[in-house]
Amino acid sequence: MQDVTGSASPIAVSVRDVGMVYDGFHAVKSASFDLPAGKFLTILGPSGSGKTTLLRLIAGFQAPTSGEIVINGKAVSAVPAHQRSIGMVFQKLALFPHMTAAENVAFPLKMRRQDARTIPERVERYLDLVKLGGYGGRRIHELSGGQQQRVAIARALVFEPDLLLLDEPLAALDRKLREEMQLEFRRIQRELGVTTINVTHDQREALVVSDEIIVMDAGEIQQKAQPTRTYRNPQNAFVANFIGVTNFISGAVRSVAGSNAVLAHSAVEIPGIVGDERNPPRAGGQASGAIRAEQIRIAANARSLSGLDIVLEGSIRDAIFEGERIVYEVCVPALAGEALRVFDHDPVDHVQFEPGAAVSIGWNSRDVLVFNN
Amino acid sequence: MRAARTAYPLTWRIMDVLEAFAAFVWPTSFRRAIPYLLLAPALLLVGLLVLGLIQIGDLSLRTLDTSTFLLSENYTLANYRKALTEPLFVVVATRSLTGSLIVTVVTLIFAFPYAYLMVRTRSAGLRKFLLIALFLPFFIGQVVRAYGWLIILGNQGMVNEALGLIGVAPLRLLYNYPAVLFGLVQYMLPFAVLMLAPALTAIPEELETAAASLGANWVHSFIHVVLPLARPGLVGAGLVVVTLSLTDFAMPAILGGGSQDFIANAIYDQFFRTSDQGLGATLALMLVALGSLLVGIVFTLFGAGTLAMGRARQ
C-alpha cells in the first residue's frame, strides 16, 4: 500500500516482481504494477506475451513462481481461487449449459451462501444492469452470442467482487457486436466503479475501454500508461510497432542534443525526438525513426506540402482502399527505395493516386520518435 | 502424344473404365436404394433374432411331460405360473436384480474418478498407463478371469496365505454373494470407464475453473457442475453395466459355485440339466422383459437423449 501513484484512490491490486516459469520457459518475467481502485486496466500484447498467464495468476488459478500479488492490501498467494473475491469473464464465457441464465447468475451467490430469499431479487437487478431483464428463464443455448456475453458479465459481477477480470471475452465476436460490447463493458464498469483488468490483443479495444494500458511482450511489461500517452509516446520500438501502423526508418545517429536527435539515411537527414529518455540514442550509433502512417501527408506535388519539415519525392507502389481511408505504400528513392505506409483520410477532393503515380510525401520532425536499435 | 499421356495418366483411364462399369451395373437412378441396401445386413440379423424370440415364445407356452420328456402339444400358461410362484425362481430373480443394481452403483463410483483422472491429467504418461491398465483385462476372457480369482481367493489362495503369515485363520472368500458381486464389478469397470470418458471429455475444463472463480470449492464444483453435465455418460454406463450384470452367467457360475445362481444360470439348468425347454424359454423371456423394463424406466426418467443419440443442441 506504500507507493500510491499520485491519485487519491487506494491501490486495489499490486503486482510485485511476479514471475512464472513453466518447464524452464519464462512466461512472465518479473512484472510489477499498481492499479488504483475503480480503474479499468487493459493488458495488451500479442499471443504468447504472457498477458493471459499474468491474469490467471491474479485470478489464483496458478501460483506465481516468484513475487507477490496483493489485492486490497492482502497478499493472496496462499489464497485459492474460490476464496478470492474476483469475478472473471472467460474467453469462451464458460457459462453452465445445464442452467438457465438466472441460475448461472445465482451460482456465485449460492456458493457464497447468501440468504436464499434475497437471491432472485439480486439476480434480476444484475440481469437488468446488463439489459437482460426478463431473460432469466432462458437456457444458455437459447440466447444469442451477445446475450451470452451479458449473462457472463452479470454472473461475474453479481457477488460484488473486489476485482473484475476479463480474459479476451470479446475475441470471438464479430466486429459490430464487439464494438458494442466494448462500450457496454465501459458503461457497466463506470456504473459500478469496479476495478477491472482486461486482457486483449486488440489495440483498438485497449484504446477504447481503458484508463490505463499495459503493453506486454515476451513476458515483460513494455509500457504502462494512459491510452493517449501509450499511443502518442510509445516508450520503445515494440510499443510503437504494436499499436497503430508505424514506419521505421533506420539509420546512423548523426547528432543528439537534449531531446532532439538527427538520423541519417542514405543522403537524407531525418531529425526527430528521442523516444525513450532512459535509453537515448548516441551519436554514431544505429537507431530507428518511428513515424505513424497518419502523420505522413501525401500530395501530387511538393508545393502543397510546403509547411512540413521534411518533404520527399516518391512513387505509389500500392493503393488499398479501406473505406474511410486509403493506405498507400510509397517508394522513396531518396531513402534507398524504402517503402513507407501513408494514410490518406482526406478523400474530400476525390483524388486517388494509382500505382506508379509520382507523389510527394512529407512530415513534421516532432512526429518522428528515435529509438535505439 | 507423350504430352497427352502424362496429362491423362493410366490410373485415371482405369478409373474411367471402372466408373463406366459401375454405372452399367448400378445406374444412378438406383442410387436412392443404397441406404436401404446398407441397412439390409442389420435388418437381417434383427429379423433372425425376432424369429428366435417367436420360437422361444412358442416353447414357453408348452409344458414338459415328465413321463415321456416331450413338450405338450397344447398351449398353457403353466410355465409362467410356475416361474412366478416357485420360491427358487423368485430368489434367483431377486438376487440377480439386486446384484446388478449393487454392481452398477459400485462400478460407477469406482469408474468415475478413474475416468476423470484419465481425461483431466496433464501427464501423457499417466493417461497411457491408465488406458493400458484398463484395456489389459479386456484381452482376458471372463471365464479365465473368474478362474484367476479362484486361484487368488481360494482357501489355499494368495490372499489366505498372506493372511496366514500374520496369523489370521483362512477366510471363506469364495462361493458367496460378495464374491460374485466383486467379480462382476471387476469385470464391468472397463466398460463403465470407457462409457464415461467421452462424456467427461465433453465437459470443458474451463467450466470447473469458472466455478472456482465464482466461489465453488471442488466439492461444490463437482456436485453442481461436473456431475449434472456427466449425466449422459453416467446413464449410458449404468445401462450397460446393469444389463450386462443382470444377464451374466460366468461370474455367478464360477465364483458363486452353484450356490449363487443368477437368472442366466437358472435358464441354463432348465435347458441342459432338467431338459425342461418350456420352463427355460419362459425364464429367458422373463429376463428379456425385466431388462427391457429397466431400460424403459431409465429412458422415461432421463430421456433417450441422455445417451447423446439425439442431435446435438446448439
Interface residues (C-beta under 8 A of the other chain):
Chain A: A59 G60 F61 P80 A81 H82 Q83 I86 G87 M88 F90 Q91 K92 A94 L95 F96 P97 H98 F107 P108 M111 R112 H141 R155 A156 F159
Chain B: P204 E206 L207 T209 A210 A211 A212 S213 L214 G215 A216 N217 H220 H224 V225 P228 L229 R313 Q314
